[in-house]
Amino acid sequence: VFVALSYPQYCNTLSRISLLKMATSLLLILLLLPLSWSNNHPSKNGIVDALKVFGGISSSSNKAYNVGRVSAGDSGMEISSLGIGTWSWGNRFLFDYNPSQDEELYEAYRELRQAGVTFFDTADSYGTLDLNGRAEILLGSFERRYRMEQGIDDSDNSVSKRKNEEESSLPAWLDLVGGKSLSMSPSSYLPQQVATKLAPYPWRITPNQVVQAAKGSLRRLEQPKLAVAQLHWSTAKYQPFQERALWEGICQVYEQGMCDAIGVSNYGPVQLQKISKFLQEEKENEVPLAIAQIQYSLMTYGQEQTQDMNSVCDDVNCRLVSYSPLCLGLLTGKYTLDNLPKSKARQQLFRELLPGAQDLLSTLEVVAKEYNRSQSQVAINWCMSKGTVPIPGARNAAQAKENLGATGWSLKSDAILALDMAAKQVGKPMIQNIFQTK
């Protein structure tokens, strides 16, 4: 009645359902108010619970994360300072994936997107056997679902826009009783940025085959364009004649408007300089190289090649992306020789690596306690301190929140130095990808 009399201009805008929610919520508050009164002091719990039930207040975590934005080379593109890798999405061999986990994966995805993460690394080869390409399929479907939840409807932009304009004109206090949507407005929405890696399979020996691979990724994503199209690895070590065709092909993907920039993965300092020279001399810098990613963590930092990548990325002006920043979970502090992962492959690997990593893990634990953070968060933040964009995995909301806890703060120089020294003294560093070049 108050709304009708005081704000008659809004009555046509509010739906009957919204009015019903408002009235019911207010009635429930009035009923709960006497029950929440104790020692002449009102308790908010009953009122807040009532509002949660009727959609007025979100029951999800309101914890704010500070996921920043960083430049990706001279492409003009900005990406989130924390990204997420999707290697585990569809991987039965290392991560025991099965499709029943998809809802948990989406919960992780939603948590990350709401916190400001936009950069998602994937590949056309992610997903084992019959699940090949599964990670791309999930990324596309997750973003469509997320956009729908946020009231960003691609199927009818005019209706979506009108709905948001109407809701934005309502009195702000109506948020408390469900009269106004709590969805993200289109103006605050940051689009998903997919960086997919195209595998240089032996049969991809012409530029057009790389282009067709990119089209396949877009079909699985059900999207018109990639943020970054990457070459998954270099063939320089075993099939050097193929390399030139791959470079031409990834450039054609950009030239045909299928991506905003290109990138490379598992290219060492030498090979990165070679493709940069190719882009300068033969493409006249018309094709932007945005990112270069390698396996980069405290368990690989002792290798000279890892350290060299920082300076070379600066020289060629691209952003270094660090994959496996937690070394498949070894740096989380969760595992010991008596408590190994379920995966047989990871069990064997950890048996080899853990004995030589004890001093590093001890240092990581000390720093984590000093900063009141988890070891995972310190390990990820350390990667950020090196100017990289780490892309840890996340398979559920808890892991997503854990990763997000690495943002919004910085390790001090003394802690970074202590971790650097411990990393360089690791007995047996993490083995590099078999396709990693010099």
Rosetta blueprint (number, residue, H / E / L):
1 V L
2 F H
3 V H
4 A H
5 L H
6 S H
7 Y L
8 P H
9 Q H
10 Y H
11 C L
12 N L
13 T L
14 L L
15 S L
16 R H
17 I H
18 S H
19 L H
20 L H
21 K H
22 M H
23 A H
24 T H
25 S H
26 L H
27 L H
28 L H
29 I H
30 L H
31 L H
32 L H
33 L L
34 P L
35 L L
36 S L
37 W E
38 S E
39 N L
40 N L
41 H E
42 P E
43 S L
44 K L
45 N H
46 G H
47 I H
48 V H
49 D H
50 A H
51 L H
52 K H
53 V H
54 F L
55 G L
56 G L
57 I L
58 S L
59 S L
60 S L
61 S L
62 N L
63 K L
64 A L
65 Y L
66 N L
67 V L
68 G L
69 R E
70 V E
71 S E
72 A L
73 G L
74 D L
75 S L
76 G L
77 M L
78 E E
79 I E
80 S E
81 S L
82 L L
83 G L
84 I E
85 G E
86 T L
87 W L
88 S L
89 W L
90 G L
91 N L
92 R H
93 F H
94 L H
95 F H
96 D L
97 Y L
98 N L
99 P H
100 S H
101 Q H
102 D H
103 E H
104 E H
105 L H
106 Y H
107 E H
108 A H
109 Y H
110 R H
111 E H
112 L H
113 R H
114 Q H
115 A H
116 G L
117 V L
118 T L
119 F E
120 F E
121 D E
122 T E
123 A E
124 D L
125 S L
126 Y L
127 G L
128 T L
129 L H
130 D H
131 L H
132 N L
133 G L
134 R H
135 A H
136 E H
137 I H
138 L H
139 L H
140 G H
141 S H
142 F H
143 E H
144 R H
145 R H
146 Y H
147 R H
148 M H
149 E H
150 Q L
151 G L
152 I L
153 D L
154 D L
155 S L
156 D L
157 N H
158 S H
159 V H
160 S H
161 K H
162 R H
163 K H
164 N H
165 E H
166 E H
167 E H
168 S H
169 S L
170 L L
171 P L
172 A H
173 W H
174 L H
175 D H
176 L H
177 V H
178 G L
179 G L
180 K L
181 S L
182 L L
183 S L
184 M L
185 S L
186 P H
187 S H
188 S H
189 Y L
190 L L
191 P L
192 Q L
193 Q E
194 V E
195 A E
196 T E
197 K E
198 L E
199 A L
200 P L
201 Y L
202 P L
203 W L
204 R L
205 I L
206 T L
207 P H
208 N H
209 Q H
210 V H
211 V H
212 Q H
213 A H
214 A H
215 K H
216 G H
217 S H
218 L H
219 R H
220 R H
221 L H
222 E L
223 Q L
224 P L
225 K L
226 L E
227 A E
228 V E
229 A E
230 Q E
231 L E
232 H L
233 W L
234 S L
235 T L
236 A L
237 K L
238 Y L
239 Q L
240 P L
241 F H
242 Q H
243 E H
244 R H
245 A H
246 L H
247 W H
248 E H
249 G H
250 I H
251 C H
252 Q H
253 V H
254 Y H
255 E H
256 Q L
257 G L
258 M L
259 C E
260 D E
261 A E
262 I E
263 G E
264 V E
265 S E
266 N L
267 Y L
268 G L
269 P H
270 V H
271 Q H
272 L H
273 Q H
274 K H
275 I H
276 S H
277 K H
278 F H
279 L H
280 Q H
281 E H
282 E L
283 K L
284 E L
285 N L
286 E L
287 V L
288 P L
289 L E
290 A E
291 I E
292 A E
293 Q E
294 I E
295 Q E
296 Y L
297 S L
298 L L
299 M L
300 T L
301 Y L
302 G L
303 Q L
304 E H
305 Q H
306 T H
307 Q H
308 D H
309 M H
310 N H
311 S H
312 V H
313 C H
314 D H
315 D H
316 V H
317 N L
318 C L
319 R E
320 L E
321 V E
322 S E
323 Y E
324 S L
325 P L
326 L L
327 C H
328 L H
329 G H
330 L H
331 L H
332 T H
333 G L
334 K L
335 Y L
336 T E
337 L L
338 D L
339 N E
340 L L
341 P L
342 K L
343 S L
344 K H
345 A H
346 R H
347 Q H
348 Q H
349 L H
350 F H
351 R H
352 E H
353 L H
354 L H
355 P H
356 G H
357 A H
358 Q H
359 D H
360 L H
361 L H
362 S H
363 T H
364 L H
365 E H
366 V H
367 V H
368 A H
369 K H
370 E H
371 Y H
372 N L
373 R L
374 S L
375 Q H
376 S H
377 Q H
378 V H
379 A H
380 I H
381 N H
382 W H
383 C H
384 M H
385 S H
386 K L
387 G L
388 T L
389 V E
390 P E
391 I E
392 P L
393 G L
394 A L
395 R L
396 N L
397 A H
398 A H
399 Q H
400 A H
401 K H
402 E H
403 N H
404 L H
405 G L
406 A L
407 T L
408 G L
409 W L
410 S L
411 L L
412 K L
413 S H
414 D H
415 A H
416 I H
417 L H
418 A H
419 L H
420 D H
421 M H
422 A H
423 A H
424 K H
425 Q L
426 V L
427 G L
428 K L
429 P L
430 M L
431 I L
432 Q L
433 N L
434 I L
435 F L
436 Q L
437 T L
438 K L
